[in-house]
């Protein structure tokens, strides 16, 4: 079996170390160097010849680098690993930039997700692992290499089940496009709780950048509400839904999303008392909320185990008892 190597770039190195520790590995050694003219170089500091190499980098904006900077650095390093003899190269992306631009919505629009896929393929990537993209079907159609979409749902459901306790619950989708995602979440939550969970929908219409619609199609009176989405941006859609649920008599309102971007006015928006608690993964650190009232409402779940299990499967390592139980439909005793 080829050697398994896992590298983490830039600000994603702590997450890569957590994944490597879960796998019982030391992270791959590498150098990242910036030059005076703004160019950069990243190289491995150990042999990668014949190795099964994985590179983890979350492609979100932060105070140091834009998504474009991170994407460029990642592509160059992936190409370097291939250049120096890695047998297989896989990109591990907790957050994939441009994943939401998967179709044309206006004349002459780009389909940027497809162009990003072409860049990965051009540098010789064998596979791409991502966490909960906006549209899994569009993502899979954009890439011609092997892809795998990991789901944060098990992590989110397990924690929400603790929050809900014996209280009756309704899962809400903040728009019609997310209804399928919300229904899958509802089914998983009902199984975890051992009782039925209702499904609801918030009306949402968008025209020329203006969002409208106030109808709530759900039974929420006296119930806990869980608003489910793939990501939280400015938080305005989330707050609209939370306020409507409160007005309809909801007892408590929680939000669950894989990615917490928390951009723009999110620190102020998410401080609204309509929302009780917000649950996200560590795919994007919630640095924009630091020092805000909203920060105390946000809980961040570690995703290292999800990525470690996926890498172990791809590399051919033995499955853990939890994974075997999940595939068979049983729970470990």
BAMAR-233801 format. One line per 4 residues: number of its first residue (from 1); their letters; for each residue x, y, z of C-alpha. Coordinates in steps of 0.1 Angstrom, whole numbers, plus 5000, padded with zeros to 4 digits. Example, Ala and Ser with C-alpha at 12.3 -4.5 7.8 and 13.67 -1.06 7.14 Angstrom:
1> AS> 5123:4955:5078 ~ 5137:4989:5071
END
This chain:
1> XXXX> 5000:5000:5000 ~ 5014:5035:4992 ~ 5023:5059:5020 ~ 4995:5082:5031
5> XXXX> 5004:5118:5034 ~ 4982:5147:5045 ~ 4993:5184:5041 ~ 4975:5215:5053
9> XXXX> 4980:5249:5038 ~ 4979:5283:5053 ~ 4952:5290:5079 ~ 4939:5254:5074
13> XXXX> 4969:5238:5091 ~ 4953:5234:5125 ~ 4924:5216:5109 ~ 4948:5194:5089
17> XXXX> 4966:5186:5121 ~ 4933:5175:5137 ~ 4925:5153:5108 ~ 4960:5138:5108
21> XXXX> 4958:5131:5145 ~ 4925:5113:5140 ~ 4943:5091:5114 ~ 4973:5085:5136
25> XXXX> 4996:5105:5113 ~ 5020:5134:5115 ~ 5011:5161:5090 ~ 5032:5163:5059
29> XXXX> 5061:5187:5061 ~ 5061:5216:5036 ~ 5072:5252:5031 ~ 5051:5282:5022
33> XXXX> 5071:5312:5012 ~ 5059:5347:5001 ~ 5081:5369:4979 ~ 5085:5407:4979
37> XXXX> 5066:5411:4946 ~ 5035:5393:4959 ~ 5043:5359:4943 ~ 5046:5328:4964
41> XXXX> 5061:5293:4965 ~ 5049:5261:4983 ~ 5068:5229:4982 ~ 5069:5196:5001
45> XXXX> 5099:5191:5025 ~ 5097:5153:5022 ~ 5096:5128:4993 ~ 5061:5123:4979
49> XXXX> 5071:5098:4952 ~ 5046:5069:4951 ~ 5025:5084:4979 ~ 4987:5088:4983
53> XXXX> 4987:5126:4990 ~ 4959:5147:5004 ~ 4960:5185:5007 ~ 4935:5202:5030
57> XXXX> 4927:5239:5024 ~ 4894:5257:5032 ~ 4888:5282:5004 ~ 4870:5309:5022
61> XXXX> 4879:5346:5026 ~ 4898:5357:5057 ~ 4919:5386:5069 ~ 4950:5373:5053
65> XXXX> 4939:5357:5020 ~ 4911:5359:4995 ~ 4895:5328:4981 ~ 4913:5335:4949
69> XXXX> 4947:5336:4967 ~ 4940:5303:4985 ~ 4928:5286:4953 ~ 4959:5296:4934
73> XXXX> 4982:5285:4962 ~ 4964:5252:4965 ~ 4965:5245:4927 ~ 5002:5252:4925
77> XXXX> 5010:5229:4955 ~ 4988:5201:4941 ~ 5006:5204:4908 ~ 5040:5203:4926
81> XXXX> 5030:5170:4943 ~ 5021:5155:4910 ~ 5053:5168:4895 ~ 5074:5151:4921
85> XXXX> 5059:5117:4917 ~ 5028:5114:4940 ~ 5008:5084:4928 ~ 4975:5100:4937
89> XXXX> 4966:5136:4947 ~ 4934:5146:4964 ~ 4921:5180:4973 ~ 4903:5181:5007
93> XXXX> 4881:5212:5008 ~ 4861:5220:5040 ~ 4847:5250:5021 ~ 4848:5253:4983
97> XXXX> 4847:5288:4969 ~ 4824:5295:4939 ~ 4803:5265:4946 ~ 4771:5286:4946
101> XXXX> 4778:5299:4910 ~ 4767:5266:4894 ~ 4743:5279:4868 ~ 4735:5309:4847
105> XXXX> 4709:5333:4862 ~ 4715:5362:4838 ~ 4725:5366:4802 ~ 4762:5359:4796
109> XXXX> 4767:5347:4831 ~ 4798:5325:4839 ~ 4794:5290:4854 ~ 4823:5296:4877
113> XXXX> 4820:5262:4895 ~ 4827:5244:4863 ~ 4857:5266:4856 ~ 4871:5259:4890
117> XXXX> 4867:5222:4883 ~ 4886:5226:4851 ~ 4915:5242:4870 ~ 4917:5212:4894
121> XXXX> 4917:5188:4865 ~ 4944:5208:4847 ~ 4969:5203:4875 ~ 4963:5166:4876
125> XXXX> 4941:5161:4906 ~ 4927:5126:4910 ~ 4899:5135:4935 ~ 4881:5162:4954
129> XXXX> 4866:5158:4989 ~ 4842:5186:5000 ~ 4819:5193:5029 ~ 4782:5200:5019
133> XXXX> 4783:5220:4987 ~ 4753:5242:4977 ~ 4741:5219:4949 ~ 4756:5184:4951
137> XXXX> 4743:5174:4916 ~ 4758:5205:4900 ~ 4791:5199:4918 ~ 4793:5163:4907
141> XXXX> 4785:5173:4871 ~ 4811:5200:4870 ~ 4840:5177:4879 ~ 4852:5148:4858
145> XXXX> 4876:5134:4885 ~ 4864:5114:4914 ~ 4844:5135:4939 ~ 4828:5129:4973
149> XXXX> 4805:5153:4992 ~ 4807:5147:5029 ~ 4776:5156:5050 ~ 4778:5175:5083
153> XXXX> 4742:5163:5090 ~ 4752:5136:5115 ~ 4772:5160:5136 ~ 4745:5187:5136
157> XXXX> 4717:5163:5143 ~ 4735:5147:5172 ~ 4740:5181:5189 ~ 4705:5194:5181
161> XXXX> 4690:5162:5196 ~ 4707:5172:5229 ~ 4693:5207:5227 ~ 4658:5196:5219
165> XXXX> 4654:5170:5246 ~ 4618:5159:5249 ~ 4604:5190:5232 ~ 4583:5186:5200
169> XXXX> 4602:5201:5170 ~ 4597:5214:5134 ~ 4624:5217:5108 ~ 4621:5247:5086
173> XXXX> 4636:5254:5052 ~ 4642:5291:5046 ~ 4633:5288:5010 ~ 4618:5263:4985
177> XXXX> 4653:5255:4971 ~ 4664:5240:5004 ~ 4633:5219:5010 ~ 4649:5186:5000
181> XXXX> 4679:5193:5023 ~ 4656:5202:5052 ~ 4635:5171:5047 ~ 4666:5149:5048
185> XXXX> 4676:5167:5080 ~ 4641:5162:5095 ~ 4642:5125:5088 ~ 4677:5122:5105
189> XXXX> 4665:5142:5135 ~ 4634:5122:5139 ~ 4654:5090:5139 ~ 4678:5105:5165
193> XXXX> 4649:5116:5187 ~ 4628:5085:5183 ~ 4597:5105:5175 ~ 4581:5124:5145
197> XXXX> 4595:5158:5135 ~ 4574:5182:5114 ~ 4587:5199:5082 ~ 4579:5234:5071
201> XXXX> 4588:5261:5046 ~ 4593:5298:5046 ~ 4581:5317:5015 ~ 4610:5336:4998
205> XXXX> 4610:5355:4965 ~ 4639:5374:4951 ~ 4637:5401:4924 ~ 4664:5425:4914
209> XXXX> 4682:5417:4947 ~ 4651:5424:4968 ~ 4638:5395:4990 ~ 4601:5394:4997
213> XXXX> 4575:5369:5010 ~ 4561:5365:5045 ~ 4541:5333:5044 ~ 4551:5305:5068
217> XXXX> 4540:5270:5058 ~ 4545:5251:5091 ~ 4530:5242:5124 ~ 4553:5258:5149
221> XXXX> 4530:5269:5178 ~ 4545:5258:5211 ~ 4572:5238:5193 ~ 4610:5242:5190
225> XXXX> 4620:5252:5154 ~ 4652:5242:5136 ~ 4661:5263:5106 ~ 4684:5243:5083
229> XXXX> 4705:5257:5054 ~ 4738:5249:5038 ~ 4755:5281:5048 ~ 4749:5314:5067
233> XXXX> 4760:5345:5049 ~ 4747:5378:5062 ~ 4721:5361:5082 ~ 4691:5381:5068
237> XXXX> 4673:5350:5053 ~ 4678:5332:5086 ~ 4665:5361:5106 ~ 4634:5365:5084
241> XXXX> 4625:5328:5090 ~ 4632:5330:5127 ~ 4611:5361:5131 ~ 4582:5345:5112
245> XXXX> 4585:5314:5134 ~ 4584:5335:5166 ~ 4554:5354:5154 ~ 4536:5321:5148
249> XXXX> 4542:5310:5184 ~ 4575:5290:5182 ~ 4589:5282:5217 ~ 4626:5283:5207
253> XXXX> 4644:5289:5174 ~ 4677:5272:5165 ~ 4697:5274:5133 ~ 4719:5247:5118
257> XXXX> 4742:5251:5088 ~ 4774:5234:5076 ~ 4792:5267:5068 ~ 4791:5299:5089
261> XXXX> 4805:5327:5067 ~ 4790:5354:5088 ~ 4797:5382:5063 ~ 4786:5418:5061
265> XXXX> 4762:5428:5089 ~ 4759:5392:5103 ~ 4773:5401:5137 ~ 4744:5426:5142
269> XXXX> 4717:5406:5124 ~ 4724:5374:5143 ~ 4722:5392:5177 ~ 4685:5396:5172
273> XXXX> 4665:5379:5200 ~ 4644:5359:5175 ~ 4673:5334:5174 ~ 4683:5313:5204
277> XXXX> 4713:5294:5192 ~ 4732:5287:5160 ~ 4751:5256:5151 ~ 4778:5254:5124
281> XXXX> 4810:5233:5117 ~ 4846:5245:5117 ~ 4848:5246:5079 ~ 4850:5284:5082
285> XXXX> 4862:5298:5116 ~ 4837:5323:5130 ~ 4863:5351:5132 ~ 4840:5378:5120
289> XXXX> 4818:5374:5151 ~ 4846:5380:5176 ~ 4835:5405:5202 ~ 4799:5406:5190
293> XXXX> 4768:5396:5210 ~ 4760:5370:5183 ~ 4793:5351:5191 ~ 4778:5337:5224
297> XXXX> 4750:5321:5205 ~ 4772:5302:5180 ~ 4785:5267:5187 ~ 4812:5253:5163
301> XXXX> 4814:5215:5157 ~ 4847:5199:5147 ~ 4846:5181:5113 ~ 4880:5164:5116
305> XXXX> 4864:5129:5121 ~ 4843:5132:5089 ~ 4874:5140:5068 ~ 4896:5114:5085
309> XXXX> 4870:5087:5078 ~ 4867:5097:5041 ~ 4905:5097:5037 ~ 4907:5063:5054
313> XXXX> 4881:5049:5030 ~ 4898:5062:4999 ~ 4932:5050:5011 ~ 4918:5016:5019
317> XXXX> 4924:5016:5057 ~ 4901:4994:5078 ~ 4868:5009:5087 ~ 4861:5019:5123
321> XXXX> 4833:5001:5143 ~ 4812:5033:5140 ~ 4815:5033:5102 ~ 4807:4996:5099
325> XXXX> 4776:5002:5121 ~ 4765:5032:5100 ~ 4768:5012:5067 ~ 4748:4983:5081
329> XXXX> 4722:5005:5097 ~ 4731:4992:5132 ~ 4744:5012:5161 ~ 4774:5000:5181
333> X> 4763:4984:5213
END
